Amino acid sequence: MVNKHSSKASNSSKKSITKTAKKEGNIYDKIFKENVEKIFRPLIEKQLGAKIAKATPLKEKMQTTVELEMDFFYEILTDTGEQFILHLEFESGINYNMVYRVGEYHSMALRRYKLDIRHIVVYLGEEPPPMRTQLKPEEIYTGFDLLNVQGLDTNQLLSSQVPEVVLIAVLSNYPKEEAERVLRQIILNLKQLVKHKRTLKKYLNQLMMLSRLRKIEELTIKITEEMPIHYNIETDALYLKGSEKGKLEGKLEEAAKKDYLFVSNLLTNTDFDDEKIANLANVTLAFVQQVKGESADLIQISPYLQEANFDDEKIARLTNVSLAFIKKIRLIFS
């Protein structure tokens, strides 16, 4: 059995050692900061294989998402006119991650100064340091591949059977005067590929967002309104079985309204799975999944429902959510 007092003492000891090592490291930094100018010539020039004509101290702290602080950071000018950044780190102990730490310093310094950077780690320990000093070839960042979406073939994207790929066609390579044709074809293809109306509306919302990047958002809205998604009230589980076909004024059952609100609250405020919510609310799993499927539309229209100057038709145009759904939500939450 592990002695709790012994374990606490061990943890305390480890923290104490870490704290002491950090304090000692700071002391070494201070010593070398005071003497770094004097060790430049004999040690650093030999390591660099160059004579330093001028060394200008640079800011050692780099403000990024993580603050990086270097021991010593200089802009160097050699006697032959060569210019580069010199970074010095002094280590009294073995740091197996030093090669990665220096790599972080390198990327931040390169972004700021855009000069050649040379790093020297001065090891002050007694034992031979088993630290890696070089990155493996596969670890070295040399650049990235560029995929220019604007250069992609529009017809090839439109012929895809993947909705997400079809969407990208709006950003592809076509003349401006063909924008309307391309948009109509995208919407038509999406309607053929996506059978579920909620999912289709999601893609049309994404199309509207992407169209802003090509400054054709207004044209996209116009075409979307001309090619609407019809909302089939008969598939809505909240409407009474006896309600008249196509009539939005059909009364909602009070019990169904309460069920909808209860399920909606559980979906929003808990991490329960659909089956558990169905059991708690005493409703079918299909009902829970319907409410869940409508949650994205509900979030979209919610900010406008309380605004007096937004009628249902205007909200439908702005959000691309069906007019029938908006009216249904008004009835539920009234």
C-alpha positions as CSV (number, residue, x, y, z in Angstrom):
1,M,0.0,0.0,0.0
2,V,1.3,3.4,-0.9
3,N,1.8,5.8,2.0
4,K,-0.2,9.0,1.2
5,H,2.2,11.1,3.3
6,S,5.1,9.6,1.4
7,S,3.3,10.3,-2.0
8,K,2.6,13.9,-1.0
9,A,6.2,14.4,0.1
10,S,7.4,12.9,-3.2
11,N,5.2,15.2,-5.2
12,S,6.3,18.2,-3.1
13,S,9.9,17.1,-3.7
14,K,9.4,16.9,-7.4
15,K,7.8,20.4,-7.5
16,S,10.7,21.7,-5.4
17,I,13.3,20.2,-7.7
18,T,11.5,21.7,-10.8
19,K,11.3,25.1,-9.1
20,T,14.9,25.0,-8.1
21,A,16.0,24.0,-11.6
22,K,14.0,26.8,-13.1
23,K,15.5,29.3,-10.6
24,E,19.0,28.1,-11.4
25,G,18.2,28.4,-15.1
26,N,17.2,32.0,-14.6
27,I,20.4,32.7,-12.7
28,Y,22.5,31.3,-15.6
29,D,20.5,33.4,-18.1
30,K,21.3,36.5,-16.0
31,I,25.0,35.6,-15.8
32,F,25.3,35.2,-19.6
33,K,23.2,38.3,-20.3
34,E,25.8,40.3,-18.4
35,N,28.7,38.6,-20.2
36,V,27.4,37.7,-23.6
37,E,29.1,40.6,-25.4
38,K,32.5,39.5,-24.2
39,I,32.0,35.9,-25.3
40,F,30.8,36.8,-28.8
41,R,34.2,37.1,-30.3
42,P,36.1,34.0,-29.1
43,L,33.3,31.5,-29.0
44,I,30.5,32.6,-31.4
45,E,32.7,33.8,-34.2
46,K,34.5,30.4,-34.2
47,Q,31.2,28.6,-34.2
48,L,29.8,30.7,-37.0
49,G,33.0,30.8,-39.0
50,A,32.6,34.6,-39.5
51,K,33.9,37.8,-38.0
52,I,31.1,39.9,-36.4
53,A,31.3,43.6,-37.5
54,K,28.1,44.7,-35.7
55,A,25.6,43.0,-33.3
56,T,22.3,44.7,-32.6
57,P,20.2,43.3,-29.7
58,L,16.6,42.5,-30.8
59,K,13.5,42.0,-28.7
60,E,13.7,38.6,-27.1
61,K,10.0,38.1,-26.4
62,M,7.8,37.1,-29.3
63,Q,4.1,37.8,-28.7
64,T,2.1,35.0,-30.3
65,T,-0.7,32.8,-29.0
66,V,2.1,31.4,-26.8
67,E,4.7,33.8,-25.6
68,L,8.2,32.7,-26.7
69,E,11.2,34.1,-24.9
70,M,14.7,33.6,-26.2
71,D,17.8,33.9,-24.2
72,F,19.7,36.1,-26.7
73,F,18.6,37.4,-30.0
74,Y,20.8,39.6,-32.3
75,E,20.9,41.0,-35.7
76,I,24.4,40.3,-37.0
77,L,26.4,42.0,-39.7
78,T,29.7,40.3,-40.6
79,D,32.9,41.9,-41.9
80,T,32.0,40.6,-45.3
81,G,28.6,42.3,-45.3
82,E,26.6,39.1,-44.6
83,Q,23.5,39.9,-42.5
84,F,21.5,37.4,-40.4
85,I,19.8,36.8,-37.1
86,L,21.7,35.1,-34.3
87,H,19.8,33.2,-31.6
88,L,21.7,31.9,-28.6
89,E,20.2,29.6,-25.9
90,F,22.1,28.6,-22.7
91,E,21.2,25.2,-21.3
92,S,22.5,23.9,-18.0
93,G,20.6,20.6,-18.2
94,I,19.5,18.1,-20.9
95,N,16.4,19.1,-22.8
96,Y,15.3,16.4,-25.2
97,N,12.7,18.8,-26.8
98,M,15.2,21.5,-27.5
99,V,15.3,20.8,-31.2
100,Y,11.6,21.4,-31.4
101,R,11.7,24.5,-29.1
102,V,14.3,26.1,-31.3
103,G,12.1,25.2,-34.3
104,E,9.3,27.3,-32.7
105,Y,11.7,30.2,-32.2
106,H,12.8,29.9,-35.8
107,S,9.3,30.1,-37.3
108,M,8.3,33.1,-35.2
109,A,11.6,35.0,-35.9
110,L,11.5,34.2,-39.6
111,R,7.9,35.6,-39.9
112,R,8.9,38.8,-38.1
113,Y,12.3,39.6,-39.6
114,K,12.5,37.6,-42.9
115,L,16.2,37.1,-42.6
116,D,18.5,34.0,-42.4
117,I,18.5,32.7,-38.8
118,R,21.2,30.8,-37.1
119,H,20.8,29.1,-33.8
120,I,23.4,28.1,-31.3
121,V,22.6,26.2,-28.0
122,V,25.4,26.6,-25.5
123,Y,25.4,23.5,-23.2
124,L,26.7,24.1,-19.7
125,G,26.2,20.7,-18.1
126,E,28.8,18.2,-17.0
127,E,27.7,15.1,-18.9
128,P,27.9,14.8,-22.7
129,P,24.5,16.0,-24.0
130,P,22.5,13.3,-25.8
131,M,20.2,16.0,-27.3
132,R,19.2,15.9,-30.9
133,T,20.5,19.0,-32.8
134,Q,18.9,18.4,-36.1
135,L,15.4,17.7,-37.3
136,K,14.7,14.6,-39.4
137,P,14.2,15.3,-43.1
138,E,10.4,14.6,-42.8
139,E,10.2,17.0,-39.9
140,I,11.5,20.0,-41.8
141,Y,9.0,22.5,-43.1
142,T,9.9,23.5,-46.6
143,G,6.6,25.0,-47.8
144,F,3.0,23.9,-48.7
145,D,1.0,22.8,-51.7
146,L,-1.5,25.4,-53.0
147,L,-5.0,24.4,-54.2
148,N,-6.5,27.3,-56.0
149,V,-10.3,26.6,-56.0
150,Q,-10.8,29.5,-58.5
151,G,-8.7,27.4,-61.0
152,L,-10.9,24.3,-60.7
153,D,-13.0,23.1,-63.7
154,T,-16.6,24.1,-63.1
155,N,-18.2,21.3,-65.2
156,Q,-16.1,18.7,-63.4
157,L,-17.3,19.9,-60.0
158,L,-20.9,20.1,-61.2
159,S,-20.8,16.5,-62.4
160,S,-19.8,15.2,-59.0
161,Q,-22.2,13.0,-57.0
162,V,-21.0,14.5,-53.7
163,P,-23.1,17.6,-52.6
164,E,-20.1,19.3,-50.9
165,V,-18.1,19.1,-54.2
166,V,-21.0,20.5,-56.2
167,L,-21.1,23.4,-53.8
168,I,-17.5,24.4,-54.5
169,A,-18.4,25.0,-58.2
170,V,-19.7,28.4,-57.1
171,L,-16.0,29.4,-56.4
172,S,-14.6,27.7,-59.5
173,N,-13.3,29.0,-62.9
174,Y,-16.2,30.4,-64.9
175,P,-16.9,33.8,-66.6
176,K,-18.9,36.3,-64.6
177,E,-21.6,36.3,-67.2
178,E,-22.2,32.6,-66.6
179,A,-22.8,33.0,-62.8
180,E,-26.6,32.6,-63.1
181,R,-26.3,29.5,-65.2
182,V,-23.8,28.0,-62.8
183,L,-25.9,28.8,-59.7
184,R,-29.1,27.3,-61.2
185,Q,-27.2,24.2,-62.1
186,I,-25.7,23.9,-58.6
187,I,-29.2,24.2,-57.0
188,L,-30.7,21.8,-59.5
189,N,-27.9,19.2,-58.9
190,L,-28.3,19.6,-55.1
191,K,-32.0,19.0,-55.3
192,Q,-31.3,15.8,-57.3
193,L,-28.6,14.6,-54.9
194,V,-30.1,15.5,-51.5
195,K,-33.5,14.0,-50.8
196,H,-34.0,15.3,-47.2
197,K,-35.3,18.9,-47.2
198,R,-33.6,19.9,-44.0
199,T,-30.2,18.8,-45.4
200,L,-30.9,20.5,-48.7
201,K,-31.6,23.8,-46.9
202,K,-28.4,23.4,-45.1
203,Y,-26.5,23.2,-48.4
204,L,-28.4,26.1,-49.8
205,N,-27.4,28.2,-46.8
206,Q,-23.8,27.2,-47.4
207,L,-24.2,28.2,-51.0
208,M,-25.4,31.6,-50.0
209,M,-22.4,32.1,-47.7
210,L,-19.9,30.9,-50.3
211,S,-21.5,33.2,-53.0
212,R,-20.4,36.2,-50.9
213,L,-16.8,35.4,-51.8
214,R,-17.6,36.0,-55.5
215,K,-19.9,38.9,-54.7
216,I,-23.0,37.2,-56.2
217,E,-25.0,36.8,-53.0
218,E,-27.9,38.8,-54.2
219,L,-28.1,36.8,-57.4
220,T,-28.0,33.6,-55.3
221,I,-30.9,34.8,-53.1
222,K,-32.9,35.7,-56.2
223,I,-32.4,32.3,-57.9
224,T,-33.1,30.4,-54.6
225,E,-36.4,32.3,-54.2
226,E,-37.3,31.3,-57.8
227,M,-36.5,27.7,-57.1
228,P,-38.0,27.2,-53.6
229,I,-38.0,24.1,-51.4
230,H,-41.7,23.3,-50.7
231,Y,-42.5,22.4,-47.1
232,N,-44.9,19.5,-46.9
233,I,-47.1,20.1,-43.9
234,E,-48.4,16.5,-44.1
235,T,-45.0,15.3,-42.9
236,D,-45.1,17.5,-39.8
237,A,-45.7,15.4,-36.7
238,L,-47.1,18.4,-34.7
239,Y,-50.1,19.0,-36.9
240,L,-53.4,17.3,-36.1
241,K,-54.3,14.3,-38.2
242,G,-57.6,16.0,-39.1
243,S,-56.2,19.4,-40.2
244,E,-57.0,20.4,-43.7
245,K,-54.4,19.8,-46.4
246,G,-52.1,22.7,-47.1
247,K,-53.7,25.0,-44.5
248,L,-51.2,26.5,-42.1
249,E,-54.0,27.5,-39.7
250,G,-54.5,24.0,-38.5
251,K,-54.6,23.8,-34.7
252,L,-51.6,22.3,-32.8
253,E,-52.5,19.9,-30.0
254,E,-51.6,21.4,-26.7
255,A,-49.9,18.2,-25.7
256,A,-47.8,18.2,-28.8
257,K,-46.8,21.9,-28.2
258,K,-45.7,20.9,-24.7
259,D,-43.8,17.9,-26.0
260,Y,-42.0,20.0,-28.6
261,L,-41.0,22.6,-26.0
262,F,-39.8,20.0,-23.5
263,V,-37.8,18.0,-26.1
264,S,-36.3,21.3,-27.5
265,N,-35.2,22.2,-24.0
266,L,-33.6,18.8,-23.3
267,L,-31.7,18.9,-26.6
268,T,-30.4,22.4,-25.9
269,N,-29.6,22.1,-22.2
270,T,-28.5,18.4,-21.8
271,D,-26.1,16.0,-23.4
272,F,-28.7,13.2,-23.3
273,D,-28.9,10.9,-26.4
274,D,-32.1,10.8,-28.5
275,E,-33.4,7.6,-26.9
276,K,-33.1,8.9,-23.4
277,I,-34.9,12.2,-24.3
278,A,-37.6,10.2,-26.0
279,N,-38.1,8.1,-22.8
280,L,-38.1,11.2,-20.6
281,A,-40.6,13.1,-22.8
282,N,-42.7,10.0,-23.5
283,V,-42.5,10.6,-27.2
284,T,-41.3,8.6,-30.2
285,L,-37.7,8.6,-31.2
286,A,-38.8,10.0,-34.6
287,F,-40.4,13.0,-32.9
288,V,-37.1,13.7,-31.1
289,Q,-35.1,13.4,-34.3
290,Q,-37.6,15.8,-36.0
291,V,-37.2,18.4,-33.4
292,K,-33.4,17.9,-33.5
293,G,-33.4,18.3,-37.3
294,E,-35.3,21.6,-37.0
295,S,-33.0,23.1,-34.3
296,A,-30.7,24.7,-36.8
297,D,-33.6,26.5,-38.5
298,L,-35.0,27.5,-35.1
299,I,-31.6,29.0,-34.2
300,Q,-31.6,30.9,-37.5
301,I,-35.0,32.5,-37.1
302,S,-35.0,33.1,-33.4
303,P,-33.3,36.6,-33.5
304,Y,-36.0,37.9,-35.9
305,L,-39.1,36.5,-34.2
306,Q,-39.1,39.2,-31.5
307,E,-38.5,42.1,-34.0
308,A,-41.7,44.0,-34.9
309,N,-40.4,45.1,-38.3
310,F,-39.8,41.5,-39.5
311,D,-42.8,39.7,-40.8
312,D,-42.8,36.0,-41.5
313,E,-42.2,36.5,-45.2
314,K,-39.2,38.7,-44.7
315,I,-37.7,36.3,-42.2
316,A,-38.2,33.4,-44.7
317,R,-36.4,35.4,-47.4
318,L,-33.5,36.4,-45.1
319,T,-32.9,33.0,-43.6
320,N,-34.0,30.6,-46.4
321,V,-36.2,28.8,-43.9
322,S,-39.7,27.8,-45.0
323,L,-42.6,30.1,-44.3
324,A,-44.6,27.2,-43.0
325,F,-41.9,26.3,-40.4
326,I,-41.7,29.9,-39.2
327,K,-45.5,30.1,-38.7
328,K,-45.4,26.8,-36.9
329,I,-42.8,28.0,-34.5
330,R,-44.8,31.1,-33.8
331,L,-47.8,28.9,-32.8
332,I,-45.7,26.7,-30.6
333,F,-44.0,29.5,-28.7
334,S,-47.0,31.9,-28.6
